[in-house]
Every structure is written in structure tokens, then in C-alpha cells.
Amino acid sequence: MNKSDLVDAIAKEAGLTKAQAAKAINSYHETVKKAMKKGDSVSLVGFGTYTTAQRKARTGRNPQTGAALKIKAARVPKFRPGKGLKDSVK
């Protein structure tokens, strides 16, 4: 399912126009991104939790040359599915 399929499905399920559904999805994405950028987590009971984690600096290898590379430390997004989501997929 891509974004346009998701917009169609949400519009049909919620009785919204496609424009309203697209606006709601975009608003959801922006809100989650802003919260994660501040370091907050977003918990949706039964669905999952969006968080950020700190990844340490490390040494990697260039696959073509085998040369060592320094990879900087970074803050990365994570998603942990909730029990409701896990159970619905089984």
C-alpha cells in the first residue's frame, strides 16, 4: 500500500473526501516528526510507539575498497509495534 492507497482507504473508512484524508495524514506525519525531533516519544495504545535512539559513532568498511570509514554518532527514529498491531497481523 502506498500513500495514495492509504488516502483512498482512510477517506472511504472515515467518510471524508480524499483531500481531507490527505490533509489528516500529512498532519499526523508532521506532528510525529516534530515530537520526535524534540526527543519526545509518541505512544498510540494498541498500535505502537515512535521513539528516537542515540546510535554511537563507529567504524565501518567501504565494501568496494575495504578501507575503514568513520561513521558519526546519530539520533535515529525507531518504531516499536504494540500488542494490538502484533496480534492483528498474526
PDB file of N, CA, C and O in Angstrom, chain B, residues numbered from 101:
ATOM      1  N   MET B 101       0.853  -1.173   0.000  1.00  0.00           N
ATOM      2  CA  MET B 101       0.000   0.000   0.000  1.00  0.00           C
ATOM      3  C   MET B 101       0.897   1.235   0.000  1.00  0.00           C
ATOM      4  O   MET B 101       1.803   1.351   0.826  1.00  0.00           O
ATOM      5  N   ASN B 102       0.644   2.143  -0.918  1.00  0.00           N
ATOM      6  CA  ASN B 102       1.387   3.404  -0.939  1.00  0.00           C
ATOM      7  C   ASN B 102       0.514   4.512  -0.352  1.00  0.00           C
ATOM      8  O   ASN B 102      -0.608   4.258   0.085  1.00  0.00           O
ATOM      9  N   LYS B 103       1.029   5.733  -0.346  1.00  0.00           N
ATOM     10  CA  LYS B 103       0.320   6.828   0.313  1.00  0.00           C
ATOM     11  C   LYS B 103      -1.038   7.104  -0.332  1.00  0.00           C
ATOM     12  O   LYS B 103      -2.016   7.347   0.376  1.00  0.00           O
ATOM     13  N   SER B 104      -1.113   7.072  -1.655  1.00  0.00           N
ATOM     14  CA  SER B 104      -2.398   7.357  -2.301  1.00  0.00           C
ATOM     15  C   SER B 104      -3.425   6.265  -1.991  1.00  0.00           C
ATOM     16  O   SER B 104      -4.612   6.557  -1.845  1.00  0.00           O
ATOM     17  N   ASP B 105      -2.977   5.013  -1.889  1.00  0.00           N
ATOM     18  CA  ASP B 105      -3.884   3.923  -1.493  1.00  0.00           C
ATOM     19  C   ASP B 105      -4.371   4.140  -0.061  1.00  0.00           C
ATOM     20  O   ASP B 105      -5.541   3.913   0.248  1.00  0.00           O
ATOM     21  N   LEU B 106      -3.466   4.580   0.800  1.00  0.00           N
ATOM     22  CA  LEU B 106      -3.828   4.852   2.195  1.00  0.00           C
ATOM     23  C   LEU B 106      -4.832   5.997   2.280  1.00  0.00           C
ATOM     24  O   LEU B 106      -5.797   5.924   3.042  1.00  0.00           O
ATOM     25  N   VAL B 107      -4.608   7.044   1.506  1.00  0.00           N
ATOM     26  CA  VAL B 107      -5.548   8.181   1.485  1.00  0.00           C
ATOM     27  C   VAL B 107      -6.926   7.699   1.036  1.00  0.00           C
ATOM     28  O   VAL B 107      -7.933   8.058   1.646  1.00  0.00           O
ATOM     29  N   ASP B 108      -6.980   6.894  -0.017  1.00  0.00           N
ATOM     30  CA  ASP B 108      -8.262   6.363  -0.504  1.00  0.00           C
ATOM     31  C   ASP B 108      -8.956   5.531   0.567  1.00  0.00           C
ATOM     32  O   ASP B 108     -10.158   5.683   0.785  1.00  0.00           O
ATOM     33  N   ALA B 109      -8.217   4.657   1.233  1.00  0.00           N
ATOM     34  CA  ALA B 109      -8.795   3.779   2.246  1.00  0.00           C
ATOM     35  C   ALA B 109      -9.310   4.574   3.447  1.00  0.00           C
ATOM     36  O   ALA B 109     -10.392   4.293   3.962  1.00  0.00           O
ATOM     37  N   ILE B 110      -8.542   5.557   3.889  1.00  0.00           N
ATOM     38  CA  ILE B 110      -8.976   6.360   5.037  1.00  0.00           C
ATOM     39  C   ILE B 110     -10.176   7.215   4.667  1.00  0.00           C
ATOM     40  O   ILE B 110     -11.100   7.357   5.468  1.00  0.00           O
ATOM     41  N   ALA B 111     -10.178   7.781   3.478  1.00  0.00           N
ATOM     42  CA  ALA B 111     -11.318   8.584   3.035  1.00  0.00           C
ATOM     43  C   ALA B 111     -12.585   7.747   3.018  1.00  0.00           C
ATOM     44  O   ALA B 111     -13.640   8.209   3.452  1.00  0.00           O
ATOM     45  N   LYS B 112     -12.492   6.532   2.524  1.00  0.00           N
ATOM     46  CA  LYS B 112     -13.656   5.644   2.459  1.00  0.00           C
ATOM     47  C   LYS B 112     -14.095   5.215   3.856  1.00  0.00           C
ATOM     48  O   LYS B 112     -15.285   5.250   4.170  1.00  0.00           O
ATOM     49  N   GLU B 113     -13.140   4.810   4.699  1.00  0.00           N
ATOM     50  CA  GLU B 113     -13.443   4.311   6.051  1.00  0.00           C
ATOM     51  C   GLU B 113     -14.031   5.398   6.952  1.00  0.00           C
ATOM     52  O   GLU B 113     -14.949   5.129   7.727  1.00  0.00           O
ATOM     53  N   ALA B 114     -13.507   6.629   6.855  1.00  0.00           N
ATOM     54  CA  ALA B 114     -13.929   7.706   7.752  1.00  0.00           C
ATOM     55  C   ALA B 114     -15.005   8.605   7.153  1.00  0.00           C
ATOM     56  O   ALA B 114     -15.510   9.503   7.827  1.00  0.00           O
ATOM     57  N   GLY B 115     -15.355   8.369   5.899  1.00  0.00           N
ATOM     58  CA  GLY B 115     -16.377   9.195   5.265  1.00  0.00           C
ATOM     59  C   GLY B 115     -15.886  10.606   4.977  1.00  0.00           C
ATOM     60  O   GLY B 115     -16.651  11.567   5.070  1.00  0.00           O
ATOM     61  N   LEU B 116     -14.606  10.731   4.627  1.00  0.00           N
ATOM     62  CA  LEU B 116     -14.006  12.022   4.316  1.00  0.00           C
ATOM     63  C   LEU B 116     -13.733  12.113   2.821  1.00  0.00           C
ATOM     64  O   LEU B 116     -13.761  11.115   2.101  1.00  0.00           O
ATOM     65  N   THR B 117     -13.467  13.340   2.374  1.00  0.00           N
ATOM     66  CA  THR B 117     -13.014  13.481   0.998  1.00  0.00           C
ATOM     67  C   THR B 117     -11.545  13.064   0.962  1.00  0.00           C
ATOM     68  O   THR B 117     -10.887  12.980   1.999  1.00  0.00           O
ATOM     69  N   LYS B 118     -11.047  12.807  -0.233  1.00  0.00           N
ATOM     70  CA  LYS B 118      -9.636  12.427  -0.365  1.00  0.00           C
ATOM     71  C   LYS B 118      -8.725  13.559   0.090  1.00  0.00           C
ATOM     72  O   LYS B 118      -7.669  13.311   0.672  1.00  0.00           O
ATOM     73  N   ALA B 119      -9.129  14.804  -0.173  1.00  0.00           N
ATOM     74  CA  ALA B 119      -8.322  15.959   0.240  1.00  0.00           C
ATOM     75  C   ALA B 119      -8.253  16.050   1.762  1.00  0.00           C
ATOM     76  O   ALA B 119      -7.195  16.332   2.324  1.00  0.00           O
ATOM     77  N   GLN B 120      -9.378  15.812   2.424  1.00  0.00           N
ATOM     78  CA  GLN B 120      -9.400  15.849   3.893  1.00  0.00           C
ATOM     79  C   GLN B 120      -8.556  14.721   4.474  1.00  0.00           C
ATOM     80  O   GLN B 120      -7.824  14.925   5.443  1.00  0.00           O
ATOM     81  N   ALA B 121      -8.657  13.541   3.888  1.00  0.00           N
ATOM     82  CA  ALA B 121      -7.873  12.403   4.368  1.00  0.00           C
ATOM     83  C   ALA B 121      -6.379  12.654   4.171  1.00  0.00           C
ATOM     84  O   ALA B 121      -5.581  12.347   5.056  1.00  0.00           O
ATOM     85  N   ALA B 122      -5.994  13.207   3.025  1.00  0.00           N
ATOM     86  CA  ALA B 122      -4.587  13.508   2.762  1.00  0.00           C
ATOM     87  C   ALA B 122      -4.068  14.554   3.745  1.00  0.00           C
ATOM     88  O   ALA B 122      -2.940  14.452   4.227  1.00  0.00           O
ATOM     89  N   LYS B 123      -4.893  15.561   4.043  1.00  0.00           N
ATOM     90  CA  LYS B 123      -4.507  16.602   4.992  1.00  0.00           C
ATOM     91  C   LYS B 123      -4.328  15.999   6.392  1.00  0.00           C
ATOM     92  O   LYS B 123      -3.405  16.379   7.113  1.00  0.00           O
ATOM     93  N   ALA B 124      -5.187  15.078   6.771  1.00  0.00           N
ATOM     94  CA  ALA B 124      -5.086  14.431   8.082  1.00  0.00           C
ATOM     95  C   ALA B 124      -3.820  13.582   8.180  1.00  0.00           C
ATOM     96  O   ALA B 124      -3.134  13.606   9.202  1.00  0.00           O
ATOM     97  N   ILE B 125      -3.512  12.841   7.134  1.00  0.00           N
ATOM     98  CA  ILE B 125      -2.304  12.000   7.132  1.00  0.00           C
ATOM     99  C   ILE B 125      -1.056  12.874   7.198  1.00  0.00           C
ATOM    100  O   ILE B 125      -0.136  12.585   7.963  1.00  0.00           O
ATOM    101  N   ASN B 126      -1.019  13.942   6.397  1.00  0.00           N
ATOM    102  CA  ASN B 126       0.136  14.840   6.407  1.00  0.00           C
ATOM    103  C   ASN B 126       0.305  15.507   7.768  1.00  0.00           C
ATOM    104  O   ASN B 126       1.426  15.676   8.246  1.00  0.00           O
ATOM    105  N   SER B 127      -0.797  15.881   8.383  1.00  0.00           N
ATOM    106  CA  SER B 127      -0.755  16.489   9.710  1.00  0.00           C
ATOM    107  C   SER B 127      -0.222  15.499  10.747  1.00  0.00           C
ATOM    108  O   SER B 127       0.571  15.863  11.614  1.00  0.00           O
ATOM    109  N   TYR B 128      -0.661  14.260  10.650  1.00  0.00           N
ATOM    110  CA  TYR B 128      -0.186  13.196  11.539  1.00  0.00           C
ATOM    111  C   TYR B 128       1.331  13.023  11.404  1.00  0.00           C
ATOM    112  O   TYR B 128       2.046  12.969  12.404  1.00  0.00           O
ATOM    113  N   HIS B 129       1.810  12.937  10.171  1.00  0.00           N
ATOM    114  CA  HIS B 129       3.247  12.770   9.926  1.00  0.00           C
ATOM    115  C   HIS B 129       4.046  13.934  10.505  1.00  0.00           C
ATOM    116  O   HIS B 129       5.059  13.724  11.172  1.00  0.00           O
ATOM    117  N   GLU B 130       3.594  15.149  10.251  1.00  0.00           N
ATOM    118  CA  GLU B 130       4.311  16.326  10.737  1.00  0.00           C
ATOM    119  C   GLU B 130       4.324  16.385  12.256  1.00  0.00           C
ATOM    120  O   GLU B 130       5.342  16.735  12.853  1.00  0.00           O
ATOM    121  N   THR B 131       3.215  16.050  12.884  1.00  0.00           N
ATOM    122  CA  THR B 131       3.130  16.075  14.344  1.00  0.00           C
ATOM    123  C   THR B 131       4.069  15.054  14.959  1.00  0.00           C
ATOM    124  O   THR B 131       4.758  15.359  15.932  1.00  0.00           O
ATOM    125  N   VAL B 132       4.110  13.850  14.409  1.00  0.00           N
ATOM    126  CA  VAL B 132       5.011  12.816  14.919  1.00  0.00           C
ATOM    127  C   VAL B 132       6.466  13.234  14.715  1.00  0.00           C
ATOM    128  O   VAL B 132       7.289  13.058  15.613  1.00  0.00           O
ATOM    129  N   LYS B 133       6.791  13.786  13.542  1.00  0.00           N
ATOM    130  CA  LYS B 133       8.163  14.217  13.276  1.00  0.00           C
ATOM    131  C   LYS B 133       8.605  15.314  14.234  1.00  0.00           C
ATOM    132  O   LYS B 133       9.728  15.281  14.735  1.00  0.00           O
ATOM    133  N   LYS B 134       7.726  16.294  14.496  1.00  0.00           N
ATOM    134  CA  LYS B 134       8.066  17.383  15.413  1.00  0.00           C
ATOM    135  C   LYS B 134       8.301  16.861  16.826  1.00  0.00           C
ATOM    136  O   LYS B 134       9.241  17.281  17.499  1.00  0.00           O
ATOM    137  N   ALA B 135       7.448  15.949  17.270  1.00  0.00           N
ATOM    138  CA  ALA B 135       7.598  15.393  18.615  1.00  0.00           C
ATOM    139  C   ALA B 135       8.905  14.621  18.733  1.00  0.00           C
ATOM    140  O   ALA B 135       9.612  14.751  19.732  1.00  0.00           O
ATOM    141  N   MET B 136       9.231  13.821  17.727  1.00  0.00           N
ATOM    142  CA  MET B 136      10.462  13.034  17.765  1.00  0.00           C
ATOM    143  C   MET B 136      11.691  13.932  17.673  1.00  0.00           C
ATOM    144  O   MET B 136      12.721  13.634  18.279  1.00  0.00           O
ATOM    145  N   LYS B 137      11.595  15.024  16.926  1.00  0.00           N
ATOM    146  CA  LYS B 137      12.715  15.946  16.813  1.00  0.00           C
ATOM    147  C   LYS B 137      13.020  16.585  18.168  1.00  0.00           C
ATOM    148  O   LYS B 137      14.178  16.864  18.480  1.00  0.00           O
ATOM    149  N   LYS B 138      11.968  16.819  18.979  1.00  0.00           N
ATOM    150  CA  LYS B 138      12.162  17.369  20.318  1.00  0.00           C
ATOM    151  C   LYS B 138      12.671  16.317  21.301  1.00  0.00           C
ATOM    152  O   LYS B 138      13.078  16.648  22.415  1.00  0.00           O
ATOM    153  N   GLY B 139      12.646  15.053  20.887  1.00  0.00           N
ATOM    154  CA  GLY B 139      13.090  13.975  21.767  1.00  0.00           C
ATOM    155  C   GLY B 139      11.953  13.284  22.488  1.00  0.00           C
ATOM    156  O   GLY B 139      12.191  12.394  23.304  1.00  0.00           O
ATOM    157  N   ASP B 140      10.716  13.677  22.205  1.00  0.00           N
ATOM    158  CA  ASP B 140       9.548  13.047  22.821  1.00  0.00           C
ATOM    159  C   ASP B 140       9.228  11.739  22.111  1.00  0.00           C
ATOM    160  O   ASP B 140       9.621  11.524  20.965  1.00  0.00           O
ATOM    161  N   SER B 141       8.517  10.882  22.804  1.00  0.00           N
ATOM    162  CA  SER B 141       8.016   9.671  22.159  1.00  0.00           C
ATOM    163  C   SER B 141       6.523   9.861  21.910  1.00  0.00           C
ATOM    164  O   SER B 141       5.863  10.638  22.600  1.00  0.00           O
ATOM    165  N   VAL B 142       6.004   9.153  20.928  1.00  0.00           N
ATOM    166  CA  VAL B 142       4.579   9.208  20.598  1.00  0.00           C
ATOM    167  C   VAL B 142       4.031   7.794  20.770  1.00  0.00           C
ATOM    168  O   VAL B 142       4.408   6.879  20.038  1.00  0.00           O
ATOM    169  N   SER B 143       3.142   7.627  21.743  1.00  0.00           N
ATOM    170  CA  SER B 143       2.576   6.305  22.030  1.00  0.00           C
ATOM    171  C   SER B 143       1.122   6.254  21.602  1.00  0.00           C
ATOM    172  O   SER B 143       0.314   7.081  22.027  1.00  0.00           O
ATOM    173  N   LEU B 144       0.792   5.299  20.774  1.00  0.00           N
ATOM    174  CA  LEU B 144      -0.581   5.057  20.347  1.00  0.00           C
ATOM    175  C   LEU B 144      -0.957   3.677  20.869  1.00  0.00           C
ATOM    176  O   LEU B 144      -0.547   2.659  20.311  1.00  0.00           O
ATOM    177  N   VAL B 145      -1.735   3.653  21.935  1.00  0.00           N
ATOM    178  CA  VAL B 145      -2.067   2.398  22.603  1.00  0.00           C
ATOM    179  C   VAL B 145      -2.694   1.423  21.613  1.00  0.00           C
ATOM    180  O   VAL B 145      -3.641   1.758  20.902  1.00  0.00           O
ATOM    181  N   GLY B 146      -2.152   0.220  21.581  1.00  0.00           N
ATOM    182  CA  GLY B 146      -2.641  -0.811  20.685  1.00  0.00           C
ATOM    183  C   GLY B 146      -1.990  -0.777  19.310  1.00  0.00           C
ATOM    184  O   GLY B 146      -2.051  -1.763  18.576  1.00  0.00           O
ATOM    185  N   PHE B 147      -1.367   0.344  18.949  1.00  0.00           N
ATOM    186  CA  PHE B 147      -0.721   0.438  17.641  1.00  0.00           C
ATOM    187  C   PHE B 147       0.788   0.361  17.777  1.00  0.00           C
ATOM    188  O   PHE B 147       1.422  -0.516  17.191  1.00  0.00           O
ATOM    189  N   GLY B 148       1.373   1.278  18.550  1.00  0.00           N
ATOM    190  CA  GLY B 148       2.814   1.241  18.730  1.00  0.00           C
ATOM    191  C   GLY B 148       3.354   2.540  19.287  1.00  0.00           C
ATOM    192  O   GLY B 148       2.604   3.462  19.608  1.00  0.00           O
ATOM    193  N   THR B 149       4.683   2.594  19.396  1.00  0.00           N
ATOM    194  CA  THR B 149       5.359   3.756  19.957  1.00  0.00           C
ATOM    195  C   THR B 149       6.492   4.191  19.038  1.00  0.00           C
ATOM    196  O   THR B 149       7.335   3.389  18.635  1.00  0.00           O
ATOM    197  N   TYR B 150       6.490   5.475  18.718  1.00  0.00           N
ATOM    198  CA  TYR B 150       7.571   6.086  17.955  1.00  0.00           C
ATOM    199  C   TYR B 150       8.536   6.727  18.951  1.00  0.00           C
ATOM    200  O   TYR B 150       8.113   7.511  19.801  1.00  0.00           O
ATOM    201  N   THR B 151       9.820   6.405  18.854  1.00  0.00           N
ATOM    202  CA  THR B 151      10.827   6.979  19.729  1.00  0.00           C
ATOM    203  C   THR B 151      12.076   7.300  18.916  1.00  0.00           C
ATOM    204  O   THR B 151      12.157   7.000  17.725  1.00  0.00           O
ATOM    205  N   THR B 152      13.037   7.912  19.581  1.00  0.00           N
ATOM    206  CA  THR B 152      14.347   8.113  18.968  1.00  0.00           C
ATOM    207  C   THR B 152      15.381   7.416  19.839  1.00  0.00           C
ATOM    208  O   THR B 152      15.182   7.252  21.042  1.00  0.00           O
ATOM    209  N   ALA B 153      16.471   7.014  19.234  1.00  0.00           N
ATOM    210  CA  ALA B 153      17.565   6.363  19.955  1.00  0.00           C
ATOM    211  C   ALA B 153      18.876   6.973  19.485  1.00  0.00           C
ATOM    212  O   ALA B 153      19.007   7.412  18.342  1.00  0.00           O
ATOM    213  N   GLN B 154      19.826   6.988  20.381  1.00  0.00           N
ATOM    214  CA  GLN B 154      21.154   7.506  20.039  1.00  0.00           C
ATOM    215  C   GLN B 154      22.014   6.350  19.542  1.00  0.00           C
ATOM    216  O   GLN B 154      22.173   5.345  20.234  1.00  0.00           O
ATOM    217  N   ARG B 155      22.559   6.494  18.360  1.00  0.00           N
ATOM    218  CA  ARG B 155      23.467   5.495  17.802  1.00  0.00           C
ATOM    219  C   ARG B 155      24.896   6.013  17.979  1.00  0.00           C
ATOM    220  O   ARG B 155      25.202   7.141  17.595  1.00  0.00           O
ATOM    221  N   LYS B 156      25.758   5.196  18.556  1.00  0.00           N
ATOM    222  CA  LYS B 156      27.133   5.601  18.819  1.00  0.00           C
ATOM    223  C   LYS B 156      27.942   5.696  17.528  1.00  0.00           C
ATOM    224  O   LYS B 156      27.611   5.079  16.515  1.00  0.00           O
ATOM    225  N   ALA B 157      29.012   6.488  17.597  1.00  0.00           N
ATOM    226  CA  ALA B 157      29.941   6.554  16.467  1.00  0.00           C
ATOM    227  C   ALA B 157      30.628   5.196  16.343  1.00  0.00           C
ATOM    228  O   ALA B 157      30.876   4.513  17.337  1.00  0.00           O
ATOM    229  N   ARG B 158      30.925   4.825  15.110  1.00  0.00           N
ATOM    230  CA  ARG B 158      31.544   3.511  14.914  1.00  0.00           C
ATOM    231  C   ARG B 158      32.409   3.543  13.658  1.00  0.00           C
ATOM    232  O   ARG B 158      32.400   4.510  12.896  1.00  0.00           O
ATOM    233  N   THR B 159      33.141   2.479  13.471  1.00  0.00           N
ATOM    234  CA  THR B 159      33.975   2.343  12.287  1.00  0.00           C
ATOM    235  C   THR B 159      33.323   1.346  11.340  1.00  0.00           C
ATOM    236  O   THR B 159      32.948   0.243  11.737  1.00  0.00           O
ATOM    237  N   GLY B 160      33.194   1.755  10.077  1.00  0.00           N
ATOM    238  CA  GLY B 160      32.627   0.877   9.058  1.00  0.00           C
ATOM    239  C   GLY B 160      33.667   0.574   8.000  1.00  0.00           C
ATOM    240  O   GLY B 160      34.814   1.011   8.094  1.00  0.00           O
ATOM    241  N   ARG B 161      33.265  -0.164   7.011  1.00  0.00           N
ATOM    242  CA  ARG B 161      34.169  -0.519   5.904  1.00  0.00           C
ATOM    243  C   ARG B 161      33.516  -0.172   4.582  1.00  0.00           C
ATOM    244  O   ARG B 161      32.319  -0.385   4.391  1.00  0.00           O
ATOM    245  N   ASN B 162      34.315   0.367   3.669  1.00  0.00           N
ATOM    246  CA  ASN B 162      33.866   0.605   2.310  1.00  0.00           C
ATOM    247  C   ASN B 162      33.833  -0.759   1.624  1.00  0.00           C
ATOM    248  O   ASN B 162      34.871  -1.415   1.537  1.00  0.00           O
ATOM    249  N   PRO B 163      32.679  -1.206   1.135  1.00  0.00           N
ATOM    250  CA  PRO B 163      32.592  -2.546   0.555  1.00  0.00           C
ATOM    251  C   PRO B 163      33.435  -2.734  -0.710  1.00  0.00           C
ATOM    252  O   PRO B 163      33.845  -3.855  -1.014  1.00  0.00           O
ATOM    253  N   GLN B 164      33.696  -1.663  -1.441  1.00  0.00           N
ATOM    254  CA  GLN B 164      34.480  -1.797  -2.674  1.00  0.00           C
ATOM    255  C   GLN B 164      35.983  -1.873  -2.404  1.00  0.00           C
ATOM    256  O   GLN B 164      36.699  -2.675  -3.004  1.00  0.00           O
ATOM    257  N   THR B 165      36.442  -1.018  -1.486  1.00  0.00           N
ATOM    258  CA  THR B 165      37.890  -0.954  -1.263  1.00  0.00           C
ATOM    259  C   THR B 165      38.334  -1.617   0.031  1.00  0.00           C
ATOM    260  O   THR B 165      39.511  -1.942   0.186  1.00  0.00           O
ATOM    261  N   GLY B 166      37.417  -1.820   0.955  1.00  0.00           N
ATOM    262  CA  GLY B 166      37.778  -2.389   2.244  1.00  0.00           C
ATOM    263  C   GLY B 166      38.372  -1.372   3.197  1.00  0.00           C
ATOM    264  O   GLY B 166      38.770  -1.723   4.308  1.00  0.00           O
ATOM    265  N   ALA B 167      38.440  -0.103   2.775  1.00  0.00           N
ATOM    266  CA  ALA B 167      39.008   0.948   3.615  1.00  0.00           C
ATOM    267  C   ALA B 167      38.091   1.252   4.790  1.00  0.00           C
ATOM    268  O   ALA B 167      36.868   1.188   4.669  1.00  0.00           O
ATOM    269  N   ALA B 168      38.694   1.584   5.931  1.00  0.00           N
ATOM    270  CA  ALA B 168      37.929   1.915   7.131  1.00  0.00           C
ATOM    271  C   ALA B 168      37.297   3.293   6.977  1.00  0.00           C
ATOM    272  O   ALA B 168      37.915   4.211   6.439  1.00  0.00           O
ATOM    273  N   LEU B 169      36.063   3.433   7.452  1.00  0.00           N
ATOM    274  CA  LEU B 169      35.334   4.695   7.418  1.00  0.00           C
ATOM    275  C   LEU B 169      34.872   5.021   8.828  1.00  0.00           C
ATOM    276  O   LEU B 169      34.519   4.122   9.590  1.00  0.00           O
ATOM    277  N   LYS B 170      34.872   6.295   9.177  1.00  0.00           N
ATOM    278  CA  LYS B 170      34.318   6.722  10.457  1.00  0.00           C
ATOM    279  C   LYS B 170      32.866   7.103  10.222  1.00  0.00           C
ATOM    280  O   LYS B 170      32.566   7.948   9.379  1.00  0.00           O
ATOM    281  N   ILE B 171      31.974   6.481  10.965  1.00  0.00           N
ATOM    282  CA  ILE B 171      30.551   6.786  10.878  1.00  0.00           C
ATOM    283  C   ILE B 171      30.196   7.577  12.125  1.00  0.00           C
ATOM    284  O   ILE B 171      30.427   7.119  13.244  1.00  0.00           O
ATOM    285  N   LYS B 172      29.635   8.765  11.932  1.00  0.00           N
ATOM    286  CA  LYS B 172      29.327   9.658  13.046  1.00  0.00           C
ATOM    287  C   LYS B 172      28.194   9.110  13.901  1.00  0.00           C
ATOM    288  O   LYS B 172      27.380   8.303  13.452  1.00  0.00           O
ATOM    289  N   ALA B 173      28.167   9.574  15.144  1.00  0.00           N
ATOM    290  CA  ALA B 173      27.041   9.271  16.028  1.00  0.00           C
ATOM    291  C   ALA B 173      25.799   9.953  15.457  1.00  0.00           C
ATOM    292  O   ALA B 173      25.898  11.008  14.831  1.00  0.00           O
ATOM    293  N   ALA B 174      24.647   9.358  15.670  1.00  0.00           N
ATOM    294  CA  ALA B 174      23.419   9.922  15.119  1.00  0.00           C
ATOM    295  C   ALA B 174      22.231   9.556  15.992  1.00  0.00           C
ATOM    296  O   ALA B 174      22.238   8.543  16.692  1.00  0.00           O
ATOM    297  N   ARG B 175      21.221  10.393  15.935  1.00  0.00           N
ATOM    298  CA  ARG B 175      19.954  10.083  16.579  1.00  0.00           C
ATOM    299  C   ARG B 175      19.044   9.522  15.491  1.00  0.00           C
ATOM    300  O   ARG B 175      18.853  10.159  14.455  1.00  0.00           O
ATOM    301  N   VAL B 176      18.487   8.349  15.715  1.00  0.00           N
ATOM    302  CA  VAL B 176      17.702   7.672  14.684  1.00  0.00           C
ATOM    303  C   VAL B 176      16.285   7.382  15.183  1.00  0.00           C
ATOM    304  O   VAL B 176      16.087   7.142  16.374  1.00  0.00           O
ATOM    305  N   PRO B 177      15.294   7.403  14.280  1.00  0.00           N
ATOM    306  CA  PRO B 177      13.921   7.080  14.670  1.00  0.00           C
ATOM    307  C   PRO B 177      13.737   5.574  14.840  1.00  0.00           C
ATOM    308  O   PRO B 177      14.375   4.772  14.158  1.00  0.00           O
ATOM    309  N   LYS B 178      12.854   5.211  15.764  1.00  0.00           N
ATOM    310  CA  LYS B 178      12.512   3.804  15.978  1.00  0.00           C
ATOM    311  C   LYS B 178      11.008   3.678  16.151  1.00  0.00           C
ATOM    312  O   LYS B 178      10.338   4.603  16.611  1.00  0.00           O
ATOM    313  N   PHE B 179      10.495   2.527  15.778  1.00  0.00           N
ATOM    314  CA  PHE B 179       9.076   2.221  15.985  1.00  0.00           C
ATOM    315  C   PHE B 179       8.978   0.858  16.632  1.00  0.00           C
ATOM    316  O   PHE B 179       9.557  -0.114  16.147  1.00  0.00           O
ATOM    317  N   ARG B 180       8.242   0.790  17.728  1.00  0.00           N
ATOM    318  CA  ARG B 180       8.013  -0.486  18.399  1.00  0.00           C
ATOM    319  C   ARG B 180       6.513  -0.781  18.337  1.00  0.00           C
ATOM    320  O   ARG B 180       5.719  -0.069  18.950  1.00  0.00           O
ATOM    321  N   PRO B 181       6.122  -1.818  17.605  1.00  0.00           N
ATOM    322  CA  PRO B 181       4.702  -2.122  17.458  1.00  0.00           C
ATOM    323  C   PRO B 181       4.075  -2.532  18.792  1.00  0.00           C
ATOM    324  O   PRO B 181       4.714  -3.170  19.629  1.00  0.00           O
ATOM    325  N   GLY B 182       2.817  -2.152  18.965  1.00  0.00           N
ATOM    326  CA  GLY B 182       2.064  -2.519  20.164  1.00  0.00           C
ATOM    327  C   GLY B 182       1.425  -3.886  20.018  1.00  0.00           C
ATOM    328  O   GLY B 182       1.407  -4.476  18.937  1.00  0.00           O
ATOM    329  N   LYS B 183       0.905  -4.371  21.123  1.00  0.00           N
ATOM    330  CA  LYS B 183       0.308  -5.705  21.157  1.00  0.00           C
ATOM    331  C   LYS B 183      -0.866  -5.822  20.174  1.00  0.00           C
ATOM    332  O   LYS B 183      -1.006  -6.842  19.500  1.00  0.00           O
ATOM    333  N   GLY B 184      -1.693  -4.804  20.093  1.00  0.00           N
ATOM    334  CA  GLY B 184      -2.842  -4.835  19.181  1.00  0.00           C
ATOM    335  C   GLY B 184      -2.426  -4.984  17.735  1.00  0.00           C
ATOM    336  O   GLY B 184      -3.051  -5.728  16.979  1.00  0.00           O
ATOM    337  N   LEU B 185      -1.384  -4.287  17.347  1.00  0.00           N
ATOM    338  CA  LEU B 185      -0.887  -4.370  15.988  1.00  0.00           C
ATOM    339  C   LEU B 185      -0.256  -5.736  15.719  1.00  0.00           C
ATOM    340  O   LEU B 185      -0.482  -6.341  14.671  1.00  0.00           O
ATOM    341  N   LYS B 186       0.538  -6.212  16.680  1.00  0.00           N
ATOM    342  CA  LYS B 186       1.165  -7.533  16.524  1.00  0.00           C
ATOM    343  C   LYS B 186       0.114  -8.628  16.392  1.00  0.00           C
ATOM    344  O   LYS B 186       0.226  -9.508  15.539  1.00  0.00           O
ATOM    345  N   ASP B 187      -0.900  -8.568  17.236  1.00  0.00           N
ATOM    346  CA  ASP B 187      -1.946  -9.595  17.229  1.00  0.00           C
ATOM    347  C   ASP B 187      -2.793  -9.557  15.945  1.00  0.00           C
ATOM    348  O   ASP B 187      -3.263 -10.596  15.479  1.00  0.00           O
ATOM    349  N   SER B 188      -2.984  -8.369  15.384  1.00  0.00           N
ATOM    350  CA  SER B 188      -3.823  -8.271  14.191  1.00  0.00           C
ATOM    351  C   SER B 188      -3.119  -8.767  12.930  1.00  0.00           C
ATOM    352  O   SER B 188      -3.770  -9.056  11.927  1.00  0.00           O
ATOM    353  N   VAL B 189      -1.801  -8.865  12.978  1.00  0.00           N
ATOM    354  CA  VAL B 189      -1.021  -9.294  11.814  1.00  0.00           C
ATOM    355  C   VAL B 189      -0.852 -10.808  11.784  1.00  0.00           C
ATOM    356  O   VAL B 189      -0.628 -11.387  10.721  1.00  0.00           O
ATOM    357  N   LYS B 190      -0.956 -11.439  12.921  1.00  0.00           N
ATOM    358  CA  LYS B 190      -0.734 -12.891  13.003  1.00  0.00           C
ATOM    359  C   LYS B 190      -1.732 -13.660  12.201  1.00  0.00           C
ATOM    360  O   LYS B 190      -1.681 -14.889  12.167  1.00  0.00           O
TER     361      LYS B 190
END
